[in-house]
């Protein structure tokens, strides 16, 4: 046996037999042998070929017993009437054997029947809980493991957690404790808690099994009986598919960076289909490159023109003297393959495919053709079906949309052109500085993990925000995001959050894997901040970089309106923030500045009629006390402290403490007449994330910052 105790040879022998017989699933006895090989506990059992044999095995195992049909042609045994439980004597077992065989014949007359499994029936009771442990080959993430409540509850409640395989025992324990009903497993109403460490170990072993043998497309242990003393898989279902071991093509980090650096920082750009005609995409791309201030060479490619925008036009990219880093395609889809061949021979790093008419319209063959051409020549494709891309440090607007030149540290990408324009408009309206805006479209080649790999080492990018509808290689994205998010926040808006679990599946685990919870759990595991909507994505992108990284979990609300304080408290709960329990000495310190009818506690309610000094003093105290890690301010418009007076005093006191080396995240909610809009903008421009007319948004941005800081291990 190997050092880890797994008997891989035994599993290989089972797989060899399954392959030889052309089967796609393991029989129950084979499933037990696989479990035994990986130290997964199962009940005592034997395979009977006759009613007499069933009785003999039952006598040996001990009553009560369970009988189950064993047939490669009957996967769902219960539906076929192939399971009988609670058999307590020899006559019941003999009769049960005959009943199960008859039921199987009636269910599928030509089914190959191997025999009947005689299995020890484990005790049940208040201290025993049915759970499911499984693994499935997800089309996005590859091998994933699942855990949840078992039996019929798994289909009704879908209270399940997921992780990428291989999964460590610590991650597996987080899965056990991560289901909504985890408290049941810990023991309620006098019942003992189950051995969660044994459950975590079982998940870990299943994870190792499908990692070592990726041919196992699905592993379904349901139910697993979890007890105070251990965890036993009562029913084992394993599906085999050799294609499940085949992963997508991947580039190395060095290969990605070699191409992406040339694409994002080109010395020369060619526009295939450049035009002098207003309204043409080739004309708009040329104008944006020229008028946007790009300092590299710009080469228009058009066999019918001598000059475009005062630049010499070439009939073919092959005629361009010197190297070309990027070719922007602005020609109809049907002409792309031939032009791409020329681009490849030229040694271009990136083909920016603006044209539509590929996979998004059902023309998958044409899309596959251009990928084959690109791979042959070492060209990376961005798109097709995109608006182009921007990289502001190079004044590069390789797009047919409006140019953008407000430089900053936020990189954004979108799978949709419409969303890309929303990103552009919001950025301009909010004055948000960006390093890049990239359309990925069909993602025939370059996708989000390629972009993350570039932005990870890009000194001009401090945060990455991405809109996506799917992931081409979710495992690669998760692995890359996990690495990047320890250094820079990664925010994702995943469209299509509806449950797709109703699709046909061969196992409970397979059906559950269609749930959006897979994305949710794995993105969280990767340190990604998931935005619930488009505006949230953009507000997180705008606000997170402004907020200092908190040093701890203690959040304090200071408000001039009790109603705002209640709503802000609710928002803290919704966003996973911890309101600090105010110690007596700090309570006394706050009370020195607020009227007797105010409330120190948390929220600290200074009441609405207080002068600017009350706001200033309480905010200063919140910044000065090391036990407070973040401040949420709730402002109420009064003539005593008008909105701009409030905004300026907040900025003054925050900057005073920043100058003394004290950096804490501060967000603000402003309630009042229209003047609070100007005050909020002033606060935002000076590093205090602030919004008028809402208590939810500022707290949501703060919560997003906390989620990133926790995942990155920055809270100490």
C-alpha positions, 0 to 999 in steps of 0.5 A, spaced: 500 500 500 502 507 498 504 511 504 497 514 505 494 508 505 490 508 499 490 501 495 490 504 488 491 497 485 485 495 487 481 500 484 485 499 477 483 492 477 475 494 478 476 499 473 480 494 468 474 490 469 469 495 467 472 497 461 473 490 459 465 489 459 464 496 456 460 498 462 459 506 465 457 504 472 460 500 478 456 494 481 455 495 488 460 490 490 465 493 486 463 500 489 465 497 496 471 494 493 473 501 491 471 504 498 475 499 502 481 501 498 480 508 500 478 507 507 471 509 506 467 505 511 461 501 509 456 496 512 458 489 512 455 485 506 455 480 501 453 478 494 448 472 494 446 468 487 440 465 490 435 465 496 439 460 500 445 464 499 442 470 501 439 467 508 446 464 509 449 471 508 444 474 513 445 469 518 453 471 518 452 478 518 446 478 523 439 481 523 436 486 521 439 486 514 437 490 507 437 487 500 439 490 494 438 488 487 445 488 483 445 489 476 449 494 471 442 495 468 439 498 474 442 504 476 436 507 481 435 501 485 429 504 489 425 506 483 425 499 480 423 496 487 430 493 488 431 495 495 428 492 501 430 494 509 429 491 516 429 484 514 429 480 521 429 473 519 431 467 514 424 467 511 423 474 510 430 474 507 428 468 502 422 471 500 425 478 500 430 475 495 425 472 490 421 479 491 427 483 489 428 479 483 421 479 480 421 486 481 427 487 477 425 483 471 418 487 471 422 493 471 427 491 465 426 484 462 432 484 459 436 487 465 443 483 467 442 481 474 448 479 478 445 477 484 442 481 490 446 484 495 445 482 503 447 488 507 448 489 514 442 494 517 445 500 521 442 502 527 438 509 526 436 514 532 436 521 534 444 521 534 444 518 527 443 523 521 443 521 514 448 526 509 450 525 502 457 526 500 459 526 493 463 528 487 461 530 480 465 532 474 462 539 473 462 542 466 465 548 468 470 547 474 472 539 473 472 535 479 468 538 485 466 534 491 459 536 495 456 535 502 449 536 505 443 533 508 442 526 505 436 521 504 430 525 501 432 532 504 437 533 499 432 533 493 428 537 497 432 542 501 438 542 497 442 544 503 449 543 500 456 545 499 461 544 494 469 545 493 474 543 488 477 537 488 482 535 491 480 538 498 484 538 504 481 536 511 480 543 513 476 545 507 472 539 508 470 541 515 468 548 513 464 544 508 460 540 513 460 546 518 457 551 512 451 548 510 445 551 513 443 545 517 450 544 520 447 545 527 443 539 527 449 535 526 452 538 532 447 536 536 440 539 538 434 537 543 439 532 547 442 529 541 449 528 541 453 531 535 456 527 530 463 526 529 464 532 524 472 530 523 470 523 521 465 526 516 471 531 513 476 525 513 470 522 508 469 528 504 477 528 503 478 521 501 472 521 496 476 528 493 482 524 493 479 518 489 476 522 484 483 526 483 487 519 483 482 516 478 478 522 474 475 517 470 470 516 475 465 521 473 460 521 479 461 518 486 455 518 490 455 516 497 447 517 499 446 516 505 452 516 509 450 515 516 453 520 521 454 518 528 457 520 534 462 515 533 463 515 525 461 516 518 458 510 514 456 510 506 450 505 506 449 506 499 455 507 493 454 509 486 459 510 482 459 512 474 465 511 469 466 516 463 473 516 460 472 523 457 471 525 464 479 525 465 480 530 459 481 537 461 481 543 457 487 546 453 491 550 458 497 555 457 503 556 462 503 563 466 509 565 462 506 563 455 500 567 457 504 573 460 508 573 453 502 574 449 498 579 454 504 584 455 504 585 447 497 585 447 496 590 452 502 594 451 503 594 443 508 597 440 505 597 433 497 595 432 494 593 425 487 595 423 484 589 419 479 592 415 480 600 416 476 605 413 475 612 411 468 611 411 464 614 417 460 609 420 464 603 419 467 600 425 474 600 421 473 607 421 471 608 428 477 603 431 482 608 427 479 614 430 480 612 437 487 609 436 489 616 433 485 621 437 486 617 443 493 618 443 496 612 442 503 613 441 505 606 438 505 605 430 498 604 427 497 601 420 491 601 417 490 594 412 485 595 406 487 593 399 482 598 396 485 605 400 492 608 399 491 612 405 487 612 411 487 618 417 493 620 414 496 614 415 499 609 409 494 603 408 497 596 406 493 591 402 495 586 407 499 585 414 504 582 410 506 588 407 507 592 413 514 593 415 517 591 421 513 587 427 506 588 429 503 586 436 496 586 435 491 586 429 484 589 430 479 585 426 474 589 423 471 585 417 465 580 416 466 573 419 467 570 413 473 573 411 477 572 418 480 565 417 484 568 411 486 574 414 488 570 420 493 566 416 496 572 414 496 575 421 499 569 424 505 568 419 506 575 421 508 573 428 502 578 431 501 576 438 494 578 439 488 578 434 482 582 437 476 579 434 470 585 433 466 581 428 460 577 430 457 571 426 461 566 430 459 561 436 454 566 438 450 565 432 451 558 432 456 558 427 461 554 431 465 551 426 467 557 424 469 559 431 473 553 431 476 554 425 479 560 427 482 557 434 485 552 430 489 557 425 491 561 431 494 555 435 498 553 429 501 560 429 501 562 436 496 567 436 492 569 442 484 571 440 480 576 444 473 575 442 470 574 437 464 578 438 466 584 442 467 591 442 474 591 443 479 593 449 482 599 453 488 600 456 489 607 459 496 607 461 498 606 454 492 611 451 490 605 447 483 605 445 482 599 440 475 599 440 469 602 435 466 605 442 467 611 445 474 613 447 476 613 455 482 616 458 481 617 465 486 613 468 486 609 475 487 602 478 481 599 476 481 593 471 474 591 468 472 586 463 465 584 460 462 578 456 457 582 454 458 589 449 452 592 452 454 591 459 461 593 457 458 600 455 454 600 462 461 599 465 464 605 460 458 610 462 458 609 469 466 610 470 465 616 466 459 619 470 463 617 477 470 619 474 472 612 476 479 611 474 481 605 470 487 601 467 483 597 463 476 595 460 476 589 456 471 585 452 471 578 452 465 576 448 465 568 446 471 567 449 474 562 443 481 563 446 483 569 451 478 568 457 478 571 464 484 567 467 488 570 462 486 577 464 487 576 471 494 573 470 496 579 466 493 584 471 496 580 477 503 583 475 500 590 472 503 595 477 497 600 474 492 595 476 489 595 484 483 591 483 479 587 478 472 587 476 469 582 471 462 581 469 461 573 466 456 569 464 460 563 464 467 560 465 470 556 459 475 553 464 472 554 471 478 550 475 483 555 472 480 561 473 479 559 481 486 557 481 488 564 478 483 568 482 485 564 489 493 567 487 491 574 485 486 575 490 491 575 496 494 581 493 489 585 489 481 584 490 477 580 485 470 582 484 465 578 479 458 579 477 456 572 475 450 572 470 445 567 470 444 565 478 437 561 476 437 554 478 439 549 473 439 543 477 432 540 474 436 537 468 437 530 467 442 527 472 444 520 474 445 521 481 443 526 487 450 529 486 450 530 479 443 533 479 445 538 485 451 540 481 447 544 476 445 549 482 448 556 482 451 554 489 457 551 486 459 558 483 458 561 489 462 556 494 468 555 489 468 563 488 468 564 495 473 559 496 478 562 491 477 569 495 473 572 490 468 578 492 461 576 488 457 582 486 449 581 486 448 585 481 451 590 475 451 596 480 454 593 485 459 590 481 461 597 479 460 600 486 465 595 489 470 597 484 469 604 485 469 604 493 473 598 495 480 601 493 478 607 497 477 604 503 483 602 508 484 595 509 481 594 516 485 591 522 479 587 525 472 585 525 469 591 530 465 596 526 461 602 530 456 606 527 455 613 529 449 616 527 444 622 528 438 619 526 435 613 530 432 610 524 438 610 520 442 607 525 437 601 525 437 600 518 445 600 518 445 595 523 440 591 519 445 592 513 451 590 517 448 583 519 446 582 511 453 583 509 457 579 514 459 585 519 460 585 526 457 590 530 462 591 536 460 590 543 462 597 546 466 596 553 464 600 559 470 605 558 469 607 551 461 607 552 463 613 558 468 616 553 462 617 547 457 619 553 461 625 554 460 628 547 452 626 546 446 629 549 443 625 555 437 623 551 442 620 546 445 613 546 452 610 546 451 603 545 452 601 538 449 604 534 452 611 537 446 615 536 448 623 537 441 625 535 439 630 530 439 636 533 447 636 535 452 641 532 458 639 528 462 639 534 458 633 536 460 629 529 467 631 529 468 629 537 465 622 536 468 620 529 475 622 532 474 618 538 472 612 533 478 613 529 483 614 535 481 608 539 485 602 537 479 597 539 474 600 533 476 597 526 471 601 522 466 606 522 459 607 519 456 614 519 449 615 519 448 623 517 441 626 518 440 633 514 439 639 519 440 646 519 444 645 525 449 641 521 448 642 514 450 637 509 456 640 506 458 642 513 458 635 515 462 632 509 467 637 510 468 636 517 468 628 516 474 629 511 478 634 515 478 629 521 479 623 517 485 626 514 488 629 520 488 621 523 491 619 516 496 624 517 498 621 523 498 614 520 491 611 522 488 609 517 481 606 518 475 604 513 470 610 513 463 609 510 457 614 510 450 614 509 446 621 508 439 622 509 436 629 507 434 634 501 438 634 495 444 638 498 446 631 501 448 629 493 453 634 493 456 632 500 456 625 498 460 626 492 465 631 496 466 625 501 467 620 495 472 625 492 476 625 498 476 617 500 470 616 504 465 612 501 458 615 501 451 615 498 445 619 499 438 616 500 441 609 502 443 605 508 445 599 504 450 601 499 455 604 503 455 598 508 455 593 502 461 596 499 464 596 506 462 588 507 465 587 500 472 590 503 471 585 509 470 579 505 476 580 501 481 582 507 478 576 510 480 571 504 486 574 503 488 573 511 489 580 512 485 581 518 490 578 523 
